[in-house]
Amino acid sequence: MSWRALATRLSRLLLATGLVLLVWLGSAGAAGAEPDPAAHERLFEQALLASRQGRFGEALPLWDEVLALAPGDAAAWSNRGNVRLALGDAEAAIADQSRAAELDPASPDPHLNRGTAEESLGRWQAAADDYHWILVRDPADASALYNLGNVLGSQGDWPAARASFEAASLARPGFAMARSSAALAAFQLGDRAEAEQALRSLIRRYPLFADARAGLTALLWQQGHRGEAESNWAAASGLDPRYRQEEWLRQTRRWPPAPVEALQQFLALS
């Protein structure tokens, strides 16, 4: 995955699935030092705003300042790790998330964020271990279930990935991407009727959801329904032109192979 694509994925998925920007303020400073609470809070809010707005180059030095002022702030370590991942430094991101986990050993968020960084390096087992750490403590954590589904799919275990996506959608009923991913996994496994029903249901509820429309395009094309496939594709490509990019579908969005191949056939012949 290119780092430009990774940064785009990070900014789009911060709140939806994986990475978590933490908003609480740590209170511990360096040994023997007491941070100025007002300065700490002001810097933290500035850094958080820059991170949320995708201004990662501005956010990084702000998080550095926060941590210089309060090196015991677990949330700041985790947020800086997210920014470092967006800027292409996955190893540094993992180090920051690990430090956050040490400082706040009960929090799931550093594990979720570290897992995302590990995924970017293809360290599937390490990422799965972080997601399982969360799920042992909260089996209904929708983000961990969804991310685990992506890991399982990346390893080619589509039955397990489908189950994980379905569990995520049940844990968070409005989690449209989890439902779409479960439908695409069903497509991959040959359960075309279930996939079609799920994708149509998503489109009825979320008419502007590009992922479901692109998935339905691929499925309808494979079934020989060219006219309806083209109609859904006109909507999908207008909403998000990245669905034209095979590499993005495979590496960033991480569709299963069968839907990707069907959509590429549609694009080649339409």
N, C-alpha and C positions, 0 to 999 in steps of 0.2 A: 504494500500500500504506500503511495507517495505521502510525504508529510503534508503537502497541501490538502490532499484528500482526508488525511487523518485530522487535520485541524478543522476542516469543514464538518467532519463527522462529530468531533468533540463539541463544536458549538451548537450543532443541531440536537445532540442527544444528552446534554448536560442534565436536563430535568426529565427527559422522557424515559430513559432506560438505565443508563449506566453511571456515568460520572456524577458525583454529588458535590455541589459547592456548599460548604458548611457555613452557617451563619452565626453559630454561637462563638463567643469570645473566650479564649483560654485566659486563665488568671496567673499562671505560674511563669515567672521570669527566670533569669539565670540565677544560680546559687548566689545568695547574698545581695541580689539586685531586685528592686521593686520597680516594674514598669509604670510609666505615667498612664493611668487608666484612660484619661481623655485623649491623649495622643494615640494610644493603642487603638481605641475605638475608631477614631477618625481615620487613621491609616487603614485599618481593617475594612471599613466601609468603602473607602476609595478603591482599594485593591479588589474587593468583591464586585463592585460596580464595573470596573474595567474588565474583569474576568467574564462577567455575565454578558457584557456587550461584545465579547470577542476581541477586545483590544489587548491581546496577550503580551505583545511587546511592551506595553505600558504597565501591564499588571505585574509582570515579573519583578521589576525593581521595587514596586510597592510592597509585594509580599516579602522581599528581602528586608525591607525596612521594618515591617511588622515583626519578623523573626529576630532581627537585631534587637528590637525593643523587648520582645517577649519570646525567648527561645523555647519556652515550655508550652506554647500555644499549639495544641494538636491540630485544631482546625486550620490554622495558617499553614502548617506543614502540608496538610492534605490538599488545600487549595493551591499552594504553590506547585505541588506535584501535578495537579491537573493542568496548570498553565505550562509547565515544562513539557508535558506530553504533547500539548497543542503546538508547542514550538519545535517539536521533533526530538526531544531528548528523553526517550523512554526510560533509559537506565537511571537518569537523575529523578525522573518521576517515581520510579519504583523505590528508590532510596528515600524520597520524601514521604511516600505513603507508609513505608516501613517504620520510619520515625514517628509518624502520626499514630500508627498502631501501637507502638511502644508506650507513647504518652497517654493514650486513651484505649486501653486494651479491651474495653467492653463495646466500643463503637464498631458497627459494621461498615461504615463508610470508607475508611482507608482500605479495607479488604476489597470492597467493590471497585474502588478507583484503581487500586494496585492490579487487580485482575484485568481491568481494561488495558492498562499499560503492558501487562504481560501478554495479552492477546495481540497487541500491536507488533510484538516481537515473535509471534508464533509459539510462545511458551504455553502450550495448551494445558499441560498438566498443572503447572504452577497457577494458572488462572482458575482452572477447575477447583484446585485446592482452596483458593480464596473464596470462591462462590460457595463451596461446600461448607466452609467455616461459618458463613452467614446462615446457610440453610439448616445446619444442625441446631442453631439457636433460634431461628425463625423460618420454619418450613414454608411459610407463605410470603416470603420476601419476593415480590414480583420482579424487581430488577435483577436480583441474583438468579432467579429461575430463567429469565429471558437471556441473560448473558451466558449462563451455563448452556442453554440451548444453542447459542451461536458457537460455543466451543465444541460441543458435541457434533454439530453439523460440520464444522471445519475439520473434524477428525473422521468424517464420513459415517457417523452413527446417526442416520436420519430417523430411525424409530425412536431412539432416546431423545433426540433433539425435538421431535414433534411432541413428545410427552412433556418435555420441559416448557416448550412454548405454550402448550395448552394449559399447563399448571399456572404459568404466569398470567395468562388471560383470565383464568378463574380467580386468581388472587387479586387482580385489579381489573374489574369488568370493563373499564374504559380504555384498556391498553390495546389500541388498535393495531400497533405494529406486531405485538405478540400474536394476535389472532391472524394477521396476514402471514406471519412467518410459519405458524402452524398449518395454515392452508397450503403454503408453498411446499412444506415438508410432506404433506399428504399428496400433493402433485408428484413430488419426487418418488414417493413410495407406490404410485400407481392408483391411489384412491382418488380418481378424478372427480367422481360425483360429490364426494365430501368437500374436496377442494373448491369446486365450482359453487356449491351451496354457501360455503363460508365466505368466499370472495364476493359473491352477489350480496350477501347479507351486510358485509362491511360497506359496500358501495351504496346500498340503500341508506345506511345510517350516516356514512361520511362520503358524500358525493365527490368531494374534492381530494380524496385520499389517493394519491398517485400510485402507491405501492400496490394496492388492491386492483386498481384498473390495469396496471401493467401486467400483473399476474394473471388477471382474467383474459387479457389480450393473448398472452402466450397459450393459455389453456384452450380458448376458443379457436385459435388458429390451428392448434394440433387436432382439434375435433372437426375441422373443416368449415367452421362458421366465419368465413372471411369478413363479411359485412359488419357483423357485430364486433369482431376483433378490431377492425379498423376504427370503428366508432369509439371504442374504449381507448384505443391507442391515441387517438386525436386528443382525448381528454388527458391521458396520462402524460404524454410528451409535452403538452402545453403547461401542465402543472409542474413538471420536474424533468427537464431535458436530459438529466444524467442517466435516465433509464435507457438511453440509446447506447451507453458506454458499457461494453462487455466487461472490461477490467473493473469498473466501478461496481457493477452488479456482483461480480465474483469476489472481489477483494475487500470492498468497503461495506456494501449492503449485505454481502454474503448470502445471496440466493443459492438454493440447491442447483446442481448441474442441469437437471432436466428442464426446469422452467427457463434457465438462461439459454439453453440450446434452442428451445422452442421459440423464444422471443427473437433470438438471432436469426432463425430461419424466417420468421415473419418479416423482420426488417430487411432481410436480403431479397425477399420476393415481393414485398408489398410496393 
